[in-house]
Amino acid sequence: MNQENVKVENTAVSTNKVATLAAGCFWCVEAVFQKLKGVEKVESGYMGGTLKNPTYKDVCTGQTGHAEVCQITYNPNIISFEELLEVFWKTHDPTTLNRQGGDIGTQYRSAVFYHDATQKQIAENIKNDLSQSGAYDAPIVTTFEPASVFYKAEDYHQDYFNLNGHNPYCQMVVKPKVEKFKKVFSDRIK
């Protein structure tokens, strides 16, 4: 048998991990985290509510308890959970309860949906350090909630900024956040 024709199957186990973060409109969160080295995939969706299979329309009522979240698949050999949280806290306002700019409601809350006790502890430690440092003029209201069922948002919400950058909301809200992110984290962009 010719050795060149033998296929070797890759049996390597994936080392990727998942982080789920809520920081206002998921279009903004997705647009930022997609650009980070070590992030393999970002999906917009809903978590933390009571309604099964919620739609965007359902979540927008503020009555389902869900937050708009991004589920981030990342390679911890390239970027750590701590580094993801650094970007998280520097790219939204964690001091406004159930609000980011003009987006108001519990669906826009600042939250870390932790997947294990280690993620929860890391998030709590960083929040405490930020609070004690005086990094913000007001108390941080970010919540820590156990990860629950992730409901992927409708297809038109996925990769939203890249596909709809001309949209007025994207121009006025998402683009400035992405530009700020690029300046602050220029060394971590793909």
C-alpha contacts under 8 A as a table, 3 or more apart, distances in Angstrom:
res1	aa1	res2	aa2	distance
1	M	5	N	7.88
2	N	5	N	5.75
2	N	6	V	7.20
3	Q	6	V	5.38
15	T	75	N	6.42
15	T	76	P	7.24
15	T	77	N	8.00
16	N	73	T	6.38
16	N	74	Y	5.36
16	N	75	N	4.57
16	N	76	P	6.51
17	K	73	T	5.65
17	K	74	Y	5.44
17	K	75	N	6.34
17	K	76	P	6.81
18	V	71	Q	6.75
18	V	72	I	5.50
18	V	73	T	4.59
18	V	74	Y	6.25
18	V	115	H	7.59
19	A	71	Q	5.88
19	A	72	I	5.11
19	A	73	T	6.60
19	A	74	Y	7.77
19	A	81	F	7.48
19	A	113	F	7.44
19	A	114	Y	7.04
19	A	115	H	7.14
20	T	69	V	6.47
20	T	70	C	5.65
20	T	71	Q	4.43
20	T	72	I	6.02
20	T	112	V	6.40
20	T	113	F	5.30
20	T	114	Y	6.90
20	T	115	H	7.97
20	T	147	A	7.42
21	L	69	V	5.41
21	L	70	C	5.53
21	L	71	Q	6.71
21	L	72	I	7.90
21	L	88	F	7.71
21	L	110	S	7.87
21	L	111	A	6.03
21	L	112	V	4.93
21	L	113	F	6.05
22	A	26	F	7.32
22	A	29	V	7.75
22	A	67	A	6.45
22	A	68	E	5.99
22	A	69	V	4.40
22	A	70	C	6.53
22	A	108	Y	7.12
22	A	109	R	6.47
22	A	110	S	5.27
22	A	111	A	4.92
22	A	112	V	6.37
22	A	113	F	7.79
23	A	26	F	7.24
23	A	29	V	6.57
23	A	68	E	7.85
23	A	69	V	7.29
23	A	88	F	7.38
23	A	92	H	6.14
23	A	93	D	7.89
23	A	94	P	7.67
23	A	100	Q	7.49
23	A	108	Y	6.48
23	A	109	R	6.25
23	A	110	S	4.63
23	A	111	A	6.65
24	G	28	C	7.57
24	G	29	V	7.51
24	G	68	E	6.80
24	G	92	H	7.61
24	G	99	R	6.67
24	G	100	Q	5.28
24	G	103	D	7.09
24	G	107	Q	7.43
24	G	108	Y	4.04
24	G	109	R	5.97
24	G	110	S	6.59
25	C	28	C	5.75
25	C	29	V	6.83
25	C	68	E	6.30
25	C	69	V	7.95
25	C	100	Q	7.62
25	C	103	D	7.25
25	C	108	Y	6.13
26	F	29	V	4.96
26	F	30	E	5.83
26	F	44	S	5.93
26	F	45	G	7.61
26	F	68	E	5.59
26	F	69	V	5.72
26	F	70	C	6.15
27	W	30	E	5.28
27	W	31	A	6.13
27	W	44	S	7.51
27	W	157	H	7.25
27	W	159	D	7.73
27	W	160	Y	5.97
27	W	161	F	6.35
27	W	174	V	7.13
28	C	31	A	5.25
28	C	32	V	6.46
28	C	161	F	7.70
28	C	173	V	7.70
28	C	174	V	5.06
28	C	177	K	7.09
28	C	178	V	7.67
29	V	32	V	5.42
29	V	33	F	6.26
29	V	69	V	7.97
29	V	70	C	6.70
30	E	33	F	5.36
30	E	34	Q	5.90
30	E	42	V	6.16
30	E	43	E	7.20
30	E	44	S	6.77
30	E	70	C	6.27
30	E	159	D	7.19
31	A	34	Q	5.59
31	A	35	K	7.08
31	A	159	D	7.37
31	A	160	Y	7.73
31	A	161	F	6.04
31	A	162	N	7.46
31	A	174	V	7.49
31	A	178	V	6.75
32	V	35	K	5.76
32	V	36	L	7.32
32	V	177	K	7.62
32	V	178	V	5.70
32	V	181	F	6.82
33	F	36	L	5.43
33	F	39	V	7.05
33	F	42	V	7.03
33	F	72	I	7.67
34	Q	39	V	6.59
34	Q	40	E	7.93
34	Q	41	K	6.99
34	Q	42	V	6.14
35	K	39	V	7.64
35	K	189	I	5.47
35	K	190	K	5.65
36	L	39	V	5.68
36	L	188	R	5.74
36	L	189	I	4.84
36	L	190	K	5.60
37	K	78	I	7.02
37	K	79	I	7.00
37	K	188	R	5.62
37	K	189	I	5.54
37	K	190	K	4.70
38	G	74	Y	5.58
38	G	75	N	5.17
38	G	76	P	7.30
38	G	77	N	7.77
38	G	78	I	4.90
38	G	79	I	5.24
39	V	42	V	7.54
39	V	72	I	6.94
39	V	73	T	6.03
39	V	74	Y	4.23
39	V	75	N	6.34
39	V	79	I	7.51
40	E	72	I	7.63
40	E	73	T	5.47
40	E	74	Y	5.21
40	E	75	N	6.95
41	K	72	I	5.87
41	K	73	T	5.06
41	K	74	Y	7.02
42	V	70	C	6.27
42	V	71	Q	5.69
42	V	72	I	4.61
42	V	73	T	6.37
43	E	70	C	5.44
43	E	71	Q	5.21
43	E	72	I	6.63
43	E	152	K	6.86
43	E	153	A	7.92
43	E	158	Q	6.44
44	S	68	E	7.32
44	S	69	V	5.89
44	S	70	C	4.53
44	S	71	Q	6.44
44	S	152	K	6.11
44	S	153	A	5.64
44	S	157	H	6.74
44	S	158	Q	6.02
45	G	68	E	5.89
45	G	69	V	5.34
45	G	70	C	6.06
45	G	71	Q	7.35
45	G	150	F	6.66
45	G	151	Y	5.37
45	G	152	K	4.18
45	G	153	A	4.16
45	G	154	E	7.88
46	Y	49	G	7.90
46	Y	54	P	7.64
46	Y	59	V	7.83
46	Y	66	H	5.71
46	Y	67	A	5.56
46	Y	68	E	4.92
46	Y	69	V	5.48
46	Y	70	C	7.97
46	Y	150	F	5.93
46	Y	151	Y	5.12
46	Y	152	K	6.47
46	Y	153	A	6.64
47	M	66	H	5.05
47	M	67	A	5.56
47	M	68	E	6.95
47	M	69	V	6.57
47	M	147	A	7.46
47	M	148	S	6.39
47	M	149	V	6.19
47	M	150	F	5.22
47	M	151	Y	6.51
48	G	65	G	6.15
48	G	66	H	4.64
48	G	67	A	6.17
48	G	145	E	7.59
48	G	147	A	7.35
48	G	148	S	6.26
48	G	149	V	7.57
49	G	64	T	5.34
49	G	65	G	3.93
49	G	66	H	3.88
49	G	67	A	7.31
50	T	64	T	5.80
50	T	65	G	6.20
50	T	66	H	7.29
51	L	54	P	5.89
51	L	64	T	5.74
51	L	65	G	7.98
53	N	151	Y	6.40
54	P	58	D	5.78
54	P	59	V	6.51
54	P	64	T	7.84
54	P	151	Y	7.31
55	T	58	D	5.05
55	T	59	V	6.29
55	T	153	A	7.18
55	T	154	E	7.45
56	Y	59	V	5.15
56	Y	60	C	6.03
56	Y	153	A	6.97
56	Y	154	E	7.40
57	K	60	C	5.20
57	K	61	T	6.79
58	D	61	T	5.63
58	D	62	G	7.65
58	D	63	Q	7.54
58	D	64	T	6.81
59	V	62	G	5.65
59	V	63	Q	6.90
59	V	64	T	5.83
59	V	65	G	7.56
59	V	66	H	6.20
59	V	67	A	7.56
59	V	68	E	7.95
59	V	107	Q	6.66
60	C	63	Q	7.91
60	C	107	Q	6.99
61	T	64	T	7.38
62	G	65	G	6.45
62	G	66	H	7.63
62	G	105	G	5.87
62	G	106	T	5.85
62	G	107	Q	5.96
65	G	106	T	6.87
65	G	107	Q	6.93
66	H	106	T	7.51
66	H	107	Q	5.64
67	A	106	T	6.59
67	A	107	Q	3.89
67	A	108	Y	5.96
67	A	109	R	6.49
68	E	107	Q	5.52
68	E	108	Y	6.21
71	Q	150	F	7.93
74	Y	79	I	7.11
75	N	78	I	5.57
75	N	79	I	6.19
75	N	80	S	7.79
76	P	79	I	4.98
76	P	80	S	4.97
76	P	81	F	7.21
77	N	80	S	7.24
79	I	83	E	6.29
79	I	84	L	7.23
80	S	83	E	5.14
80	S	84	L	6.43
81	F	84	L	5.03
81	F	85	L	6.27
81	F	119	Q	7.42
82	E	85	L	5.10
82	E	86	E	6.24
82	E	122	I	6.96
82	E	123	A	7.74
83	E	86	E	4.93
83	E	87	V	6.46
84	L	87	V	5.29
84	L	88	F	6.15
85	L	88	F	4.66
85	L	89	W	6.06
85	L	123	A	7.26
86	E	89	W	5.43
86	E	90	K	6.22
87	V	90	K	5.19
87	V	91	T	6.00
88	F	91	T	5.57
88	F	92	H	6.76
89	W	92	H	6.02
89	W	93	D	7.24
89	W	94	P	6.66
90	K	93	D	7.65
91	T	177	K	6.72
91	T	180	K	7.90
91	T	181	F	6.70
92	H	100	Q	7.29
93	D	96	T	6.29
93	D	100	Q	6.67
94	P	97	L	7.75
94	P	110	S	5.84
94	P	140	I	5.33
94	P	141	V	5.90
94	P	142	T	5.65
95	T	136	Y	7.57
95	T	138	A	5.87
95	T	139	P	5.67
95	T	140	I	4.45
95	T	141	V	5.26
95	T	142	T	7.33
96	T	99	R	5.59
96	T	100	Q	6.82
96	T	140	I	7.76
96	T	141	V	6.74
97	L	109	R	6.35
97	L	110	S	7.48
97	L	141	V	6.12
98	N	104	I	6.05
98	N	105	G	5.09
98	N	106	T	4.68
98	N	107	Q	7.02
98	N	108	Y	5.35
98	N	109	R	4.11
98	N	110	S	7.00
99	R	102	G	7.26
99	R	103	D	5.60
99	R	104	I	4.44
99	R	105	G	6.04
99	R	106	T	7.40
99	R	108	Y	5.42
99	R	109	R	5.95
99	R	110	S	7.99
100	Q	103	D	5.25
100	Q	104	I	6.62
100	Q	108	Y	6.52
100	Q	109	R	7.72
101	G	104	I	7.58
103	D	108	Y	6.66
104	I	107	Q	7.87
104	I	108	Y	6.37
105	G	108	Y	5.63
105	G	109	R	7.21
106	T	109	R	5.25
109	R	142	T	7.44
110	S	141	V	7.07
110	S	142	T	4.70
110	S	143	T	6.44
111	A	142	T	5.04
111	A	143	T	4.62
111	A	144	F	5.72
111	A	145	E	7.01
112	V	120	K	7.96
112	V	123	A	7.38
112	V	142	T	7.29
112	V	143	T	6.32
112	V	144	F	4.97
112	V	145	E	6.27
113	F	144	F	5.93
113	F	145	E	4.77
113	F	146	P	5.23
113	F	147	A	4.65
113	F	148	S	7.89
114	Y	117	A	7.37
114	Y	119	Q	5.45
114	Y	120	K	5.40
114	Y	144	F	6.84
114	Y	145	E	6.25
114	Y	146	P	5.12
114	Y	147	A	5.31
115	H	119	Q	6.50
115	H	120	K	7.74
115	H	146	P	6.46
115	H	147	A	5.38
116	D	119	Q	5.52
116	D	120	K	6.54
116	D	146	P	7.86
117	A	120	K	5.07
117	A	121	Q	6.13
118	T	121	Q	5.13
118	T	122	I	6.12
119	Q	122	I	5.18
119	Q	123	A	6.11
120	K	123	A	5.21
120	K	124	E	6.12
120	K	144	F	6.87
121	Q	124	E	5.12
121	Q	125	N	6.06
122	I	125	N	5.16
122	I	126	I	6.22
123	A	126	I	5.26
123	A	127	K	6.12
123	A	144	F	7.79
124	E	127	K	5.11
124	E	128	N	6.10
124	E	144	F	7.85
125	N	128	N	5.13
125	N	129	D	6.15
126	I	129	D	5.03
126	I	130	L	6.09
127	K	130	L	5.12
127	K	131	S	6.05
127	K	140	I	7.41
128	N	131	S	5.05
128	N	132	Q	6.09
129	D	132	Q	5.22
129	D	133	S	6.04
130	L	133	S	5.11
130	L	134	G	6.49
130	L	135	A	5.70
130	L	136	Y	7.66
131	S	134	G	5.60
131	S	135	A	6.65
131	S	136	Y	7.22
131	S	139	P	6.85
131	S	140	I	6.77
132	Q	135	A	7.89
134	G	137	D	6.78
136	Y	139	P	7.01
136	Y	140	I	7.54
147	A	150	F	7.92
153	A	157	H	6.25
153	A	158	Q	7.31
154	E	157	H	5.68
154	E	158	Q	7.25
155	D	158	Q	5.41
156	Y	159	D	7.96
156	Y	160	Y	6.87
157	H	160	Y	5.25
159	D	162	N	5.65
159	D	163	L	6.30
160	Y	163	L	5.27
160	Y	164	N	5.71
160	Y	165	G	7.70
161	F	164	N	5.05
161	F	165	G	4.93
161	F	170	C	6.38
161	F	174	V	7.29
162	N	165	G	5.77
164	N	167	N	5.53
164	N	170	C	7.21
165	G	170	C	5.48
165	G	171	Q	6.51
165	G	175	K	7.72
166	H	170	C	6.65
166	H	171	Q	6.36
167	N	170	C	5.20
167	N	171	Q	6.25
168	P	171	Q	5.00
168	P	172	M	6.04
169	Y	172	M	5.21
169	Y	173	V	5.59
169	Y	174	V	6.92
170	C	173	V	5.44
170	C	174	V	4.58
170	C	175	K	5.77
171	Q	174	V	6.25
171	Q	175	K	5.27
171	Q	176	P	7.48
172	M	175	K	6.53
172	M	176	P	6.87
173	V	176	P	5.94
173	V	177	K	6.75
174	V	177	K	5.33
174	V	178	V	6.27
175	K	178	V	5.07
175	K	179	E	6.09
176	P	179	E	5.04
176	P	180	K	6.11
177	K	180	K	5.12
177	K	181	F	6.07
178	V	181	F	4.99
178	V	182	K	6.16
179	E	182	K	5.10
179	E	183	K	6.45
180	K	183	K	5.23
180	K	184	V	6.25
181	F	184	V	5.23
181	F	185	F	5.72
181	F	186	S	7.59
182	K	185	F	5.38
182	K	186	S	5.03
182	K	189	I	7.23
183	K	186	S	5.42
185	F	188	R	5.46
185	F	189	I	6.82
186	S	189	I	5.66
